[in-house]
């Protein structure tokens, strides 16, 4: 009997095994989207709670990892929708090694501001593909949309970012 | 209209600029063991939700009442309301 089958039958130890196996991957994915460790922890717990709730409908031969990533992505996007952009900017880590000129700091602030002005569904694509270097295919699978839809979102996001930066006198 | 090469070059520039403004997340592991929190969540009984006493502030009820009364006395507002929804 596989771990998934035992979990579907209500075995809490099997659930713990699943949790230990996947928690790092789920947390790592969420924190790349929400960029806030404590929110990522809450959402990781929420993701596995959803898995526990749906255990009787789980396909023992299904891809648990893909299911978890899809749920984690949706929860993370919901979190971005609820959060204020200022809160998200506040949680950004500051790289102390960067001793920038005022101009460079302004450019970085403009980039952050432009990114935060995007809607969560566009921002997620930009963050995962351009900042975290995830592939379009991985992002498409996690969002439950086609590869071309991800590329279209990226195109739209780039257009908006270009416009926002031009309004601040910056060029891409 | 930009061609594919220009677009890809623009994406590369944007990637570099964004990564310098917002560095990729370095630590992708949780800071603590989350299993006890999950267990606690599982063991916590769900909140009792009563349909008789929904948790809605009194001013929401007042607004709802005013809106409903307005629609009763001024039915011409309904198309305008639907248009704006």
Interface residues (C-beta under 8 A of the other chain):
Chain A: X16 X19 X20 X23 X24 X27 X28 X31 X32 X35 X37 X40 X41 X44 X45 X48 X49 X52 X92 X93 X95 X98 X107 X108 X109 X111 X112 X115 X126 X127 X130 X131 X132 X133 X154 X155 X158 X161 X162 X172
Chain B: X7 X10 X11 X13 X14 X15 X17 X18 X19 X20 X21 X22 X23 X24 X25 X27 X28 X29 X30 X31 X32 X34 X35 X37 X38 X41 X42
